[in-house]
Amino acid sequence: MATQMSLLRGGVSRPWVPAAAGYAALLIGVLDIVKAVVPHVRTSRFNQVASVLPGSVTTLAQAGTLLVGILLIMLAHALRRRKVRAWRAVVVLLPVGAAVEALRWRHPAAAAVSLALFVVLLVNRREFYALSDPRSRWRALWNFLILGTFNLVLGWLLVTMHTHRVIGSPTPADQMEHVVLGLFGLEGPVQYSSEHISDLVYYSLAGLGALTAITTIYLLLRPERPVAARSPEDEDRLRTLLDKYGGQDSLGYFALRRDKSVIFSPSGKAAIAYRVVAGVMLASGDPIGDVEAWPGAINRFLAEARRHAWVPSVIGCSETGGEVWTRVGDLDALELGDEAVVEVADFTLEGRAMRNVRQMVNRVERLGYTCRVRRVGDLSEAEKARIRDAADFWRGTETERGFSMALGRFGDPSDAGCVVVTAHKASGDSGEDAGYGEGADRPGGDISAVLHFVPWGTDGISLDLMRRDREADPGLNELLIVRALQAAPQLGITRVSLNFAMFRAALARGERLGAGPVLRAWRGLLVFLSRWFQIESLYKFNAKFRPIWEPRFLVYPNARDLPRIGVSVLQAEAFLTMDLRGLPFPRGKRAEAGGAIR
């Protein structure tokens, strides 16, 4: 794709240039920081230059080296991603850094390296064409926290590296106070015997503080672009396509999530919904619309990815969709797992194979639970609110999970065709026993569990949400699915899509007699990962209902992009979130703990 873009722009393609330039900028930035912070790196040549230059000039040159180094490190990743704004910033910083080095060294080898990279960037300017990513003002907060923490660490190193020139014996608390005050441009309690060192520390700390303030204010005040750029007209066009072609893919209705953008084919007869996460342009399911128009939508999708230097990827497409994606986009595909689809006409509780499900359903019903299956459009606003409140309360985490197979809302007037299944038990039977205490209000009243299905064409439904009261009796999920399947004919439903089982084939083959050591080891790893992610549990839960297994695929450009795509998928599905420290944490979810298990 990079080759095609470069050729379209009339230049010779050098796809290695952005990566090499990014790593070179990173290396130069690190060396600049080391030279500015570590005293023994500055040799006697600097002292010879300093003897003929005013002290303030050399001190500011050292502080400037530190700031240029930090900026180059910040821009290196964007340079590797071909961002045109990063290219513009770096071609300005490199001559500035070279000029600073010329002031500091008699033989400016470091300046020559910076100028060489500057020339390379100018000659290959056509390789840097990518536009900026969609953004929000949350990036200003993360910039302040991350860069502020980095400045504290770097400032403390800068202060402690010059302890041999310190007057007295300042404590670590005094040193940190000096750093904090210095970031605000104030003098701290640490005193140096050398005026040059004192000025160097002061200018460096003040420059770091100014850099943090300027970048944070810029990110905060620049015009905000929402992540999802889909208008109400786009949603109307999507619904028109779903009315006509929605039966092709059980994931089609999830394109109506409002945190997804959409791209239409030139004819308007096909569309692809996507979201950009961590530099990955992530679509889900098959394109929506006429199969003949899919290539047009795919080409526009890939062109948009090239414009922004995003990694194009598709999660959860069918075998037909995967074939079109790989043929049109010259991409690769990897089998992710299988979707469980139950044919309503073939479902029965009779027979030995269904004995466990039958016994569990009968036991739960004897405990006094009943089920109701209704279209969402038939619910009153009060009922919608009760179900919504209960589902939110049972979620178990503050983060709403899901992307490829989750709608992310309930009770919207536009979703009247969705199906909701609720389990009920009189509050007198479970009130205090459910853990709410005497006189406590039960979320949702007598509702103990909820299933929510979205339309799959005119004769199918696809599972969106499955949640239950944590204190309710086991087996409610099985009861809800059985009652939904039994009520399906009255609703004109002939097929029901249940959960997606990741790596189902590997789990199934790995436990069979005669499985080889590699397959058994792979299955063992999947079972281990099931402690955090519902891999084995979803497979076993789905298998109870004797479904038809439909394979689903991940489409990607190159094997080297898979780690990055994997992280973006985990972030999109909210398995990987950022805590207050800015560190990624994996978050599992349990089928019996109230989380959505789709």
C-alpha positions in Angstrom: 0.0 0.0 0.0 2.9 2.4 0.8 4.4 1.5 -2.6 1.2 2.3 -4.4 0.8 5.7 -2.6 4.4 6.7 -3.4 4.0 5.7 -7.1 0.8 7.7 -7.3 2.7 10.7 -6.0 5.2 10.4 -8.8 8.2 9.3 -6.8 10.4 6.2 -6.4 9.1 4.1 -3.5 11.5 3.7 -0.5 9.2 2.1 2.1 12.2 1.6 4.4 12.8 5.3 4.8 10.1 6.3 7.3 11.1 3.4 9.7 14.8 4.2 9.4 14.3 7.9 9.8 12.1 7.3 12.9 14.7 5.1 14.6 17.5 7.6 13.7 15.5 10.5 15.2 15.0 8.3 18.3 18.7 7.6 18.6 19.7 11.2 18.1 17.1 12.3 20.7 18.4 9.8 23.3 22.0 10.9 22.7 21.1 14.5 23.0 19.5 13.8 26.4 22.5 11.8 27.6 24.9 14.6 26.5 22.9 17.2 28.3 22.3 15.3 31.5 25.5 13.2 32.1 28.5 15.5 33.0 31.4 13.2 31.9 30.0 13.0 28.3 31.0 16.6 27.8 34.7 16.4 27.1 37.4 19.0 27.3 36.5 20.2 23.7 33.4 21.8 25.2 35.5 23.6 27.7 37.7 25.0 24.9 34.7 26.3 23.1 33.2 27.6 26.3 36.3 29.7 27.0 35.6 31.9 24.0 31.8 32.1 24.2 29.6 33.8 26.8 28.5 31.5 29.5 24.8 32.1 28.9 25.2 31.0 25.3 26.8 27.6 26.2 24.4 27.0 29.0 21.4 27.7 26.8 23.0 25.4 24.2 23.1 22.6 26.6 19.5 23.2 27.7 18.5 23.4 24.1 20.1 20.1 23.3 18.0 18.5 26.1 14.7 19.9 24.7 15.6 19.0 21.1 16.3 15.5 22.2 13.0 15.2 24.0 11.0 16.5 21.0 12.8 14.1 18.6 11.9 11.2 20.8 8.3 12.3 20.9 8.2 12.6 17.1 10.0 9.4 16.3 7.0 7.2 16.4 4.9 9.5 14.2 7.8 9.8 11.8 7.8 6.0 11.4 4.1 6.2 10.7 4.7 8.6 7.8 2.9 11.5 9.5 3.5 14.7 7.5 3.3 16.9 10.6 6.0 14.9 12.3 8.2 15.3 9.1 7.7 19.1 9.2 8.6 19.3 12.8 11.7 17.1 12.5 13.1 19.0 9.5 12.9 22.1 11.7 14.4 20.5 14.8 17.4 18.8 13.1 19.0 22.1 11.9 18.3 23.6 15.3 20.0 20.7 17.0 22.9 20.8 14.6 23.4 24.6 15.3 23.3 23.8 19.0 25.9 21.1 18.6 28.1 23.4 16.6 28.2 25.7 19.6 29.1 22.9 22.0 31.8 20.9 20.0 35.0 21.8 18.1 34.4 18.8 15.8 30.7 18.7 15.3 30.3 15.0 14.3 26.9 14.9 16.0 25.8 18.0 14.0 26.9 16.2 10.8 24.6 13.2 11.7 21.7 15.5 12.3 22.3 17.3 9.0 22.6 14.0 7.1 19.2 12.9 8.4 17.9 16.3 7.5 19.0 15.8 3.9 17.5 12.3 3.8 14.2 13.6 4.9 14.2 16.3 2.4 15.0 14.0 -0.5 12.4 11.5 0.6 9.7 14.0 1.5 7.1 12.1 -0.7 7.3 9.2 1.7 5.7 11.3 4.5 2.1 11.9 3.4 -0.1 10.6 6.3 -2.6 13.0 7.8 -3.2 13.3 11.6 -5.2 10.8 13.5 -8.7 11.5 14.8 -8.3 13.0 18.3 -10.0 14.1 21.5 -9.0 16.4 24.3 -8.2 13.4 26.5 -4.8 13.4 24.8 -4.0 16.7 26.6 -4.5 15.0 30.0 -2.4 12.0 29.1 0.3 14.3 27.6 0.4 16.3 30.9 0.6 13.1 33.1 3.1 11.2 31.0 5.4 14.1 30.1 5.2 15.5 33.6 6.3 12.2 35.1 9.1 12.0 32.6 10.2 15.5 33.4 10.3 14.7 37.1 12.5 11.7 36.6 14.8 13.5 34.1 15.0 16.6 36.2 15.9 14.5 39.3 18.7 12.8 37.3 19.9 16.3 36.1 20.1 17.5 39.7 21.7 14.4 41.2 24.3 14.2 38.4 25.9 17.4 39.6 26.2 16.6 43.3 30.0 17.2 43.2 29.2 20.9 42.6 26.6 21.2 45.3 27.0 23.4 48.4 26.1 21.5 51.5 24.3 18.2 51.7 20.7 18.5 50.3 18.4 15.7 51.1 16.4 13.8 48.4 13.4 15.8 49.4 15.3 19.0 48.8 16.4 17.7 45.4 12.9 16.8 44.4 11.6 20.2 45.6 14.3 21.9 43.5 13.1 19.9 40.5 9.4 20.8 41.0 10.1 24.4 41.5 12.5 24.5 38.6 9.8 23.1 36.2 7.8 26.2 37.2 10.8 28.5 36.5 11.6 29.1 40.2 14.9 28.7 42.1 15.0 25.7 44.4 16.8 25.0 47.7 19.8 23.3 46.0 22.8 25.6 45.6 25.8 25.0 43.2 29.3 26.2 43.5 29.5 26.7 39.8 27.4 29.4 38.2 27.5 27.5 34.9 26.0 24.3 36.5 23.4 26.4 38.3 22.3 28.0 35.1 22.3 24.8 33.2 20.0 23.1 35.7 17.8 26.1 35.9 17.4 26.6 32.1 16.9 22.8 31.6 14.2 22.5 34.2 12.4 25.6 33.1 12.6 24.4 29.5 11.1 21.1 30.4 8.3 22.8 32.3 7.6 25.1 29.4 7.6 22.2 26.9 5.0 20.3 29.0 2.8 23.4 29.4 3.0 24.4 25.7 2.2 20.9 24.4 -0.6 20.4 26.9 -2.2 23.7 26.1 -1.9 23.1 22.4 -3.6 19.7 22.7 -6.3 21.2 24.9 -7.2 24.2 22.8 -6.9 22.7 19.2 -10.1 22.0 17.4 -11.5 18.6 18.6 -12.5 15.9 16.1 -14.6 13.1 17.5 -13.4 9.6 17.0 -16.6 8.6 15.2 -17.3 10.8 12.1 -20.8 9.4 11.2 -23.7 11.7 10.5 -27.4 10.9 11.0 -27.7 10.6 7.3 -25.0 8.0 7.3 -26.9 6.0 9.8 -30.1 6.2 7.7 -28.1 4.9 4.7 -26.7 2.1 6.8 -30.2 1.1 8.0 -31.5 1.1 4.4 -28.7 -1.3 3.4 -29.4 -3.5 6.5 -33.1 -3.6 5.6 -32.2 -5.1 2.2 -29.0 -7.0 2.9 -29.0 -7.5 6.7 -29.5 -11.2 6.4 -26.1 -11.8 4.9 -24.1 -11.4 8.1 -25.1 -11.9 11.8 -22.7 -9.0 12.7 -24.2 -6.5 10.3 -26.4 -4.7 12.8 -23.5 -4.0 15.0 -22.3 -1.5 12.4 -24.9 0.8 13.9 -22.7 1.3 17.0 -22.3 5.1 17.3 -18.6 5.0 18.1 -17.9 3.7 14.5 -17.3 5.7 11.4 -18.5 4.4 8.0 -17.2 4.4 4.5 -19.5 3.8 1.5 -18.7 2.4 -1.9 -18.7 4.8 -4.9 -22.2 3.4 -5.8 -23.5 3.7 -2.3 -24.6 0.0 -2.4 -22.1 -1.2 0.2 -20.5 0.2 3.3 -17.8 -0.7 5.9 -18.1 0.5 9.5 -14.8 0.9 11.4 -13.1 2.5 14.3 -9.5 3.7 14.6 -7.7 2.3 17.7 -4.0 2.7 18.4 -3.2 3.5 14.7 -5.2 0.5 13.4 -8.2 1.1 11.2 -10.4 -1.7 12.6 -13.5 -3.0 10.8 -15.7 -5.8 12.0 -17.7 -8.4 10.2 -18.4 -8.3 6.5 -19.1 -5.2 4.4 -22.8 -4.4 4.4 -24.7 -4.3 1.1 -24.5 -5.8 -2.3 -21.6 -8.2 -2.7 -20.9 -6.8 -6.1 -20.2 -3.4 -4.5 -18.0 -4.8 -1.8 -14.7 -4.2 -3.7 -15.5 -0.5 -4.2 -16.1 -0.1 -0.4 -12.9 -2.1 0.4 -10.8 0.0 -2.0 -12.1 3.2 -0.3 -11.4 1.7 3.1 -7.8 0.9 2.1 -7.3 4.3 0.5 -8.4 6.0 3.8 -6.0 3.8 5.7 -3.1 4.9 3.4 -4.0 8.6 3.7 -3.5 8.3 7.5 -0.9 5.5 7.5 -3.2 3.4 9.6 -2.9 -0.4 9.6 -6.1 -1.8 7.9 -7.6 -4.8 9.7 -10.9 -6.7 9.9 -12.0 -8.7 12.9 -14.7 -11.4 12.7 -15.4 -11.5 9.0 -17.0 -14.6 7.5 -15.3 -16.9 5.0 -16.9 -15.2 2.1 -16.0 -11.8 3.4 -12.4 -12.9 4.1 -12.1 -14.2 0.5 -13.2 -10.8 -0.9 -11.0 -8.8 1.5 -7.8 -10.9 0.8 -8.4 -10.8 -3.0 -9.2 -7.1 -3.4 -6.9 -5.7 -0.7 -4.0 -8.2 -1.2 -4.3 -9.0 2.5 -3.9 -12.2 4.6 -6.4 -14.0 6.8 -6.2 -15.9 10.1 -8.9 -18.0 11.5 -10.0 -16.6 14.9 -12.6 -19.0 16.0 -16.2 -20.0 15.3 -19.6 -18.4 15.7 -22.3 -20.6 17.2 -25.5 -20.5 15.1 -28.6 -22.5 16.2 -31.2 -23.4 13.6 -34.5 -23.0 15.4 -36.3 -25.8 13.5 -33.6 -28.3 14.6 -33.5 -27.3 18.3 -34.9 -29.7 20.9 -34.4 -30.5 24.5 -35.0 -34.1 23.9 -32.3 -36.7 23.7 -29.2 -37.7 25.7 -27.0 -35.0 24.2 -29.3 -32.3 25.8 -29.8 -34.0 29.1 -27.6 -31.6 31.1 -29.3 -28.5 29.6 -32.7 -30.0 30.2 -32.0 -30.9 33.8 -30.5 -27.4 34.5 -33.5 -25.7 32.9 -36.0 -27.8 34.9 -34.1 -27.2 38.2 -34.0 -23.4 37.7 -37.8 -23.3 36.9 -38.5 -25.3 40.0 -36.8 -22.5 42.0 -39.5 -20.2 40.8 -38.0 -18.4 37.8 -40.0 -17.4 34.8 -39.1 -15.9 31.4 -40.5 -13.3 29.1 -39.5 -12.9 25.4 -40.5 -9.6 23.8 -39.5 -7.2 21.1 -37.9 -4.0 22.6 -40.5 -1.9 20.7 -43.2 -3.6 22.8 -41.7 -2.5 26.1 -42.8 0.5 28.0 -40.3 3.2 28.9 -40.4 2.2 32.5 -39.6 -1.4 31.6 -36.7 -0.3 29.4 -35.3 1.8 32.3 -35.6 -1.1 34.7 -33.8 -3.5 32.4 -31.1 -1.0 31.5 -30.5 -0.2 35.2 -30.2 -3.8 36.1 -27.8 -4.6 33.2 -25.6 -1.7 34.1 -25.6 -2.7 37.8 -24.6 -6.3 36.9 -21.9 -5.3 34.5 -19.2 -5.6 37.1 -16.9 -3.0 35.7 -17.2 0.7 34.8 -16.1 -0.1 31.2 -18.8 -1.2 28.7 -17.1 -4.0 26.7 -17.6 -4.9 23.1 -16.9 -3.7 19.7 -17.3 -6.3 16.9 -20.3 -8.1 18.5 -21.9 -5.6 20.8 -24.3 -2.7 20.1 -23.4 -0.7 23.2 -26.9 0.5 24.0 -30.3 -0.7 25.0 -33.8 0.7 24.5 -33.1 3.2 21.8 -36.2 4.0 19.8 -34.4 3.1 16.6 -33.8 -0.5 17.9 -37.4 -1.5 18.3 -36.8 -4.7 16.3 -34.4 -6.1 18.9 -35.5 -8.9 21.1 -35.1 -9.0 24.9 -35.4 -12.0 27.1 -35.8 -11.5 30.9 -35.8 -13.9 33.8 -38.0 -13.0 36.8 -38.3 -14.1 40.3 -40.6 -12.6 43.0 -38.6 -10.4 45.3 -40.0 -12.1 48.3 -38.3 -15.3 47.2 -34.8 -13.8 46.8 -34.7 -10.4 48.4 -32.3 -10.6 51.3 -30.8 -13.9 50.1 -29.6 -12.1 47.0 -27.3 -10.0 49.1 -29.2 -6.6 48.9 -30.1 -6.5 52.6 -33.4 -5.9 54.3 -35.3 -3.0 52.7 -32.7 -2.6 49.9 -34.0 -1.9 46.4 -33.2 -4.6 43.9 -31.9 -3.2 40.6 -34.5 -4.0 38.0 -37.1 -5.1 40.6 -37.8 -8.8 40.1 -35.5 -9.1 37.0 -32.7 -11.6 37.6 -31.1 -12.0 34.2 -31.3 -10.4 30.7 -30.5 -11.4 27.1 -30.6 -8.9 24.3 -30.6 -9.8 20.6 -30.2 -7.6 17.6 -31.9 -8.3 14.2 -30.1 -10.5 11.7 -32.1 -9.8 8.6 -35.8 -10.5 8.8 -35.7 -14.0 10.1 -32.7 -14.1 12.5 -31.4 -12.6 15.7 -27.8 -12.2 17.0 -26.8 -12.2 20.7 -25.7 -8.8 21.9 -25.8 -8.9 25.6 -26.0 -11.6 28.3 -26.0 -10.5 32.0 -27.3 -11.9 35.2 -27.6 -11.1 38.8 -24.4 -12.2 40.5 -26.3 -13.6 43.4 -29.0 -15.4 41.4 -29.0 -19.2 40.9 -26.8 -20.8 38.3 -28.4 -21.9 35.1 -30.3 -18.7 34.3 -28.4 -18.1 31.1 -29.2 -21.6 29.8 -32.9 -21.0 30.7 -33.0 -17.7 28.9 -31.4 -19.1 25.7 -33.7 -22.2 25.7 -36.8 -20.0 26.1 -35.6 -17.6 23.4 -35.2 -20.5 21.0 -38.6 -21.9 21.9 -40.3 -18.6 21.4 -38.5 -17.8 18.1 -41.1 -19.3 15.8 -43.8 -17.0 17.2 -41.5 -14.0 16.3 -40.8 -15.2 12.8 -37.2 -16.2 13.7 -35.6 -19.2 12.1 -31.9 -18.8 13.2 -30.2 -17.5 16.3 -26.5 -16.5 16.5 -25.0 -17.1 20.0 -21.6 -16.4 21.3 -18.3 -16.3 19.4 -15.8 -19.0 20.6 -12.2 -17.9 20.1 -9.9 -20.7 18.8 -12.7 -23.3 19.1 -11.2 -25.6 16.6 -7.9 -25.7 18.5 -9.7 -26.4 21.7 -11.8 -29.2 20.2 -9.0 -30.9 18.3 -6.5 -30.5 21.2 -8.6 -32.6 23.6 -9.2 -35.5 21.1 -7.4 -38.8 21.2 -4.3 -38.7 19.1 -3.7 -34.9 19.2 -0.1 -34.1 18.7 2.2 -32.4 21.3 2.1 -29.0 19.5 -1.7 -29.0 19.4 -1.9 -30.1 23.0 0.5 -27.4 24.0 -1.5 -24.8 22.1 -4.7 -26.0 23.8 -2.9 -25.8 27.2 -2.0 -22.2 26.6 -5.6 -21.3 25.6 -6.9 -23.0 28.8 -4.4 -21.0 30.8 -5.4 -17.7 29.1 -9.1 -18.6 29.9 -8.4 -17.4 33.5 -8.6 -13.9 32.1 -10.4 -14.2 28.8 -13.5 -16.3 28.1 -12.0 -18.8 25.7 -12.7 -22.3 26.9 -15.8 -21.3 28.9 -17.5 -19.8 25.9 -16.7 -22.8 23.8 -18.2 -25.2 26.3 -21.2 -23.0 27.0 -22.0 -22.7 23.3 -21.5 -26.4 22.6 -24.4 -27.2 25.0 -26.9 -26.1 22.4 -25.6 -28.2 19.6 -24.9 -25.3 17.2 -23.6 -25.1 13.7 -20.1 -23.7 13.9 -19.4 -20.8 11.4 -15.7 -19.8 11.1 -14.7 -16.2 11.6 -11.4 -14.6 10.5 -9.0 -11.8 11.2 -7.7 -10.0 8.0 -4.4 -8.2 8.2 -1.7 -6.8 5.9 1.5 -8.4 7.3 2.5 -10.8 10.0 4.6 -8.0 11.6 1.4 -6.0 12.1 -0.3 -8.7 14.2 1.0 -7.6 17.6 -0.2 -4.1 17.0 -3.5 -5.3 15.7 -3.9 -7.6 18.7 -3.4 -4.7 21.1 -5.9 -2.5 19.2 -8.5 -5.4 19.3 -8.1 -5.8 23.0 -8.5 -2.0 23.5 -11.5 -1.8 21.2 -13.2 -4.7 23.0 -12.2 -3.1 26.3 -10.3 -6.1 27.5 -7.3 -3.8 27.7 -7.9 -0.5 29.4 -5.8 2.3 30.8 -5.8 2.8 34.6 -5.1 6.1 36.4 -1.3 5.5 36.1 -1.6 5.3 32.3 -0.6 1.6 32.3 -2.5 -1.0 30.3 -4.2 -3.7 32.3 -5.9 -6.8 31.0 -9.5 -7.2 32.1 -11.2 -10.5 31.9 -14.9 -11.1 32.1 -16.8 -14.1 33.4 -19.9 -15.6 31.9 -21.4 -16.2 35.3 -20.4 -12.9 36.9 -22.7 -10.6 35.0 -20.4 -9.5 32.2 -21.4 -9.5 28.6 -20.1 -12.8 27.2 -20.8 -12.1 23.5 
